């Protein structure tokens, strides 16, 4: 890479690469971050010096190391900037530095392909006066993500100092996340660990897989909470934060998450003899507990969110049909 003197075109979008992005090609990374642009458009932007990595130009084949600041200059009128929308939020905790939100299933965390509004980011901009810009102007406050059809706790940063410190805690595995998930089939062992590496599926690009040629370490621990004839309720902890990690890992051991038709769950399920119903319209996966150290006070904080009503009702139906 070489340094250039020209100021980048405005408006500019700054994206911070995460450790989980390491080894990705620059054009691949930007394609994921800018789904509104084609891969050809992204390569043209890189070649025309509209993309700077730590203030320097780079080739499309540049390999991300993680933690770089990548500036993308835009010729259009900044239409990509999200706006505030009066979307209700369940705010579990808030102070001047951070907030913890109980995200509902069905809400996308930030804009992406086919999703321009109604996101958690749009809601955050309405509810909070200040949010960090460390992860990029199009993702204010977003330190980590939950899948669209996964509900539960997510921490939001209100300034860049807090964002950086929380990111460091995630990278050093000082933040503990606990999930509750219901899977198809009976798991007889009381607890276990799934350690299959995860990478993107070469054929179905929206999916991840444990059989990818290029994959990264992933660790998921589980403990059985309750067994049903055809289902198992699990408590899950992830030691790494790969895309779709829990869903991919459980599918890889032939126990897909209920409702997760992308990873093998059936569209219709039998909860009792001659009683077949449509599966859930969401994944039975909920981020129920979040533990972290406050970056400013260093106080250890723990937050809990009970199962949402639709999941509780589903469990009751299983318990009533042993």
C-alpha positions in Angstrom: 0.0 0.0 0.0 1.1 3.6 -0.5 0.0 6.9 1.1 -1.7 9.4 -1.1 -2.0 13.2 -0.4 -5.5 13.8 -2.0 -8.3 14.1 0.4 -10.9 11.4 -0.1 -14.2 12.3 -1.8 -17.0 13.3 0.5 -19.3 12.0 2.0 -17.1 9.3 3.4 -18.0 6.1 5.2 -15.7 4.6 7.8 -15.8 0.9 8.6 -13.7 -0.7 11.3 -12.7 -4.3 10.5 -13.1 -6.8 13.4 -10.9 -9.6 14.4 -13.5 -12.0 13.0 -12.9 -10.4 9.6 -9.2 -11.3 9.5 -7.9 -13.0 6.3 -10.9 -11.8 4.2 -10.1 -10.1 0.9 -10.7 -6.3 1.0 -13.3 -6.6 -1.9 -15.1 -9.5 -0.1 -15.1 -7.6 3.2 -16.6 -4.4 1.5 -19.2 -6.5 -0.4 -20.4 -7.7 3.0 -20.3 -4.2 4.5 -21.9 -2.5 1.5 -24.6 -4.9 0.2 -26.1 -2.1 -1.8 -23.1 -2.2 -4.2 -22.0 -5.0 -6.6 -18.6 -6.6 -6.4 -17.7 -4.9 -9.7 -18.6 -1.5 -8.3 -16.5 -2.2 -5.2 -13.5 -3.2 -7.2 -13.8 0.0 -9.4 -13.9 2.1 -6.2 -10.8 0.4 -4.9 -9.0 0.8 -8.2 -10.0 4.5 -8.4 -8.6 5.1 -4.9 -12.0 5.7 -3.3 -11.1 3.2 -0.6 -8.4 3.8 2.0 -7.1 1.3 4.5 -5.6 3.1 7.4 -5.2 6.1 5.1 -3.5 4.2 2.3 -4.7 2.7 -0.9 -4.9 -1.1 -1.3 -5.5 -3.7 -3.8 -8.8 -5.7 -3.9 -6.8 -8.8 -2.9 -5.5 -7.1 0.3 -6.1 -9.4 3.3 -7.8 -7.9 6.3 -5.8 -8.2 9.5 -8.6 -7.0 11.9 -9.0 -3.6 13.6 -8.2 -1.5 10.5 -10.1 1.6 9.8 -11.3 1.5 6.2 -12.7 4.7 4.6 -15.0 4.4 1.6 -15.6 7.6 -0.3 -19.0 7.9 -1.9 -20.0 10.0 -5.0 -23.7 9.8 -4.2 -25.6 12.0 -1.7 -25.1 10.0 1.4 -28.4 8.1 1.0 -26.8 5.3 2.9 -26.9 7.2 6.2 -29.6 5.7 8.4 -32.4 7.9 9.9 -34.2 8.0 13.2 -37.5 6.1 13.3 -40.0 5.9 16.2 -39.7 2.2 16.7 -40.4 0.9 20.3 -37.5 -0.6 22.1 -37.2 -2.6 25.3 -34.3 -0.8 27.1 -33.0 -3.1 29.8 -30.3 -0.8 31.1 -29.0 2.7 30.2 -26.3 5.1 31.4 -24.3 7.9 29.8 -22.0 5.4 28.1 -23.9 2.4 27.0 -27.3 0.7 26.8 -28.5 -2.9 26.8 -31.5 -3.7 24.5 -33.8 -6.7 24.4 -34.1 -7.1 20.6 -37.2 -8.7 19.3 -37.1 -11.4 16.7 -37.8 -10.1 13.2 -35.7 -6.9 13.7 -32.5 -6.6 11.7 -29.7 -4.9 13.6 -28.5 -2.7 10.7 -29.3 -2.1 7.0 -28.3 -4.6 4.5 -29.4 -6.2 1.2 -33.1 -5.5 0.8 -33.4 -3.9 4.3 -33.2 -0.1 4.4 -35.4 0.8 7.4 -37.0 -0.6 10.5 -33.7 -1.7 11.9 -32.3 -1.6 15.4 -30.1 1.3 14.2 -33.1 3.3 13.1 -34.7 2.8 16.5 -31.5 3.6 18.4 -31.1 6.9 16.5 -34.6 7.9 17.7 -34.2 6.9 21.3 -30.6 8.1 22.0 -29.1 11.5 21.4 -25.5 10.2 21.1 -24.1 6.9 19.7 -20.6 5.8 18.8 -19.3 6.1 15.3 -16.4 3.8 15.8 -18.0 1.0 13.7 -19.0 3.3 10.9 -21.6 6.0 10.4 -24.1 3.6 9.0 -23.9 1.4 12.2 -23.9 3.9 15.1 -23.6 2.2 18.4 -23.4 -1.3 17.1 -20.7 -3.4 18.9 -22.1 -6.9 18.1 -25.0 -8.4 16.3 -27.9 -10.9 16.7 -29.5 -12.6 13.7 -32.8 -11.2 12.5 -34.9 -14.1 13.8 -33.0 -14.4 17.1 -34.2 -12.3 20.0 -32.4 -11.2 23.2 -29.8 -8.9 24.7 -27.5 -6.7 22.8 -25.2 -4.0 24.2 -24.9 -0.6 22.4 -22.1 1.9 22.8 -22.9 5.7 23.1 -19.3 6.9 22.4 -16.2 5.7 20.7 -14.2 5.1 23.9 -16.8 2.7 25.2 -17.1 1.0 21.8 -13.4 0.3 21.6 -13.3 -1.1 25.1 -16.3 -3.3 24.6 -14.8 -4.6 21.3 -11.6 -5.5 23.2 -13.7 -7.4 25.7 -15.4 -9.3 23.0 -12.1 -10.1 21.3 -10.5 -11.3 24.6 -13.7 -13.3 25.5 -14.3 -11.3 28.6 -18.0 -10.8 27.7 -20.2 -13.8 28.4 -23.3 -14.5 26.4 -25.9 -17.2 27.3 -28.6 -18.4 24.9 -31.6 -20.6 25.2 -32.4 -22.7 22.2 -34.8 -25.5 21.4 -33.6 -28.1 18.9 -35.1 -31.0 17.0 -34.3 -34.5 18.3 -33.3 -35.8 21.7 -29.8 -35.1 22.9 -29.0 -37.7 25.5 -25.7 -36.4 26.8 -26.0 -33.8 29.6 -23.5 -31.4 28.1 -21.1 -31.1 25.3 -18.9 -28.9 23.2 -19.0 -28.3 19.4 -15.7 -27.1 18.0 -16.1 -27.4 14.2 -14.6 -24.5 12.3 -17.1 -22.3 10.3 -16.8 -20.6 6.9 -19.1 -19.3 4.2 -20.9 -21.9 2.0 -19.4 -21.7 -1.5 -22.7 -22.4 -3.2 -25.3 -20.8 -0.9 -23.6 -17.5 0.0 -26.2 -16.5 2.6 -25.3 -19.6 4.6 -22.3 -20.6 6.7 -21.1 -24.2 7.0 -18.7 -26.4 8.9 -17.5 -27.9 5.6 -16.0 -24.7 4.1 -12.6 -24.8 2.4 -11.8 -21.6 4.3 -13.0 -21.7 7.8 -12.2 -20.2 11.2 -12.2 -21.6 14.7 -15.6 -21.7 16.5 -16.5 -23.0 19.9 -20.0 -23.6 21.3 -20.8 -25.2 24.7 -24.2 -26.6 25.5 -26.1 -28.0 28.5 -29.4 -29.8 28.4 -32.2 -28.0 30.3 -35.1 -30.2 29.4 -35.9 -33.1 27.1 -39.1 -33.9 25.1 -39.8 -36.9 23.0 -38.7 -35.1 19.8 -37.0 -31.9 21.1 -34.3 -30.8 23.5 -34.1 -27.5 25.3 -30.5 -26.2 25.6 -28.5 -23.6 27.4 -25.7 -22.4 25.1 -22.5 -20.4 25.5 -20.4 -19.2 22.6 -16.7 -18.7 23.1 -16.3 -17.2 19.6 -18.6 -15.0 17.5 -18.9 -16.4 14.1 -21.8 -15.6 11.8 -24.8 -17.9 12.5 -22.5 -19.9 14.9 -25.0 -21.6 17.1 -27.4 -22.4 14.3 -24.6 -23.8 12.1 -23.1 -25.9 14.9 -26.4 -27.4 16.0 -27.3 -28.2 12.5 -23.9 -29.9 12.0 -24.8 -32.4 14.7 -28.2 -33.0 13.2 -30.1 -31.0 15.8 -31.2 -27.8 14.0 -32.8 -25.0 15.9 -36.6 -25.1 15.8 -37.9 -22.6 13.2 -34.5 -22.4 11.4 -35.5 -23.7 8.0 -32.3 -22.2 6.5 -30.2 -24.8 8.4 -32.4 -27.8 8.1 -35.4 -27.4 10.4 -38.6 -28.7 8.9 -41.3 -26.3 7.8 -43.9 -28.3 9.6 -43.4 -30.2 12.9 -45.3 -32.9 14.8 -45.6 -32.0 18.5 -47.8 -35.0 19.3 -49.4 -38.0 17.5 -51.6 -36.7 14.7 -50.9 -33.1 15.8 -48.8 -31.4 13.1 -48.4 -27.7 13.1 -46.5 -25.1 11.1 -43.1 -24.4 12.6 -42.3 -21.1 14.4 -42.0 -18.1 12.1 -38.8 -17.3 14.0 -35.9 -19.2 15.4 -36.3 -20.7 18.9 -33.0 -19.0 19.9 -32.9 -16.3 22.5 -29.9 -14.4 24.0 -31.1 -14.6 27.6 -28.0 -13.4 29.6 -25.2 -10.9 29.0 -22.3 -10.3 31.4 -19.6 -7.6 30.8 -17.3 -5.2 32.7 -18.3 -1.6 32.4 -15.5 0.0 30.4 -15.4 3.2 32.5 -16.2 2.0 36.1 -14.9 -1.6 35.6 -17.9 -2.9 37.5 -19.0 -6.3 36.5 -22.6 -6.1 35.1 -25.1 -8.9 34.4 -28.4 -8.6 32.5 -31.2 -11.1 32.0 -34.1 -11.3 29.5 -36.7 -14.0 29.9 -38.0 -16.0 26.9 -40.5 -14.0 24.8 -44.2 -15.0 24.9 -44.2 -16.9 21.6 -41.4 -19.2 22.8 -42.9 -19.7 26.2 -46.2 -20.7 24.7 -44.5 -23.1 22.3 -42.8 -24.8 25.3 -46.1 -25.0 27.1 -47.6 -26.8 24.1 -44.7 -29.4 24.2 -45.2 -29.9 28.0 -48.9 -30.4 27.5 -48.3 -33.1 24.9 -45.6 -35.4 26.4 
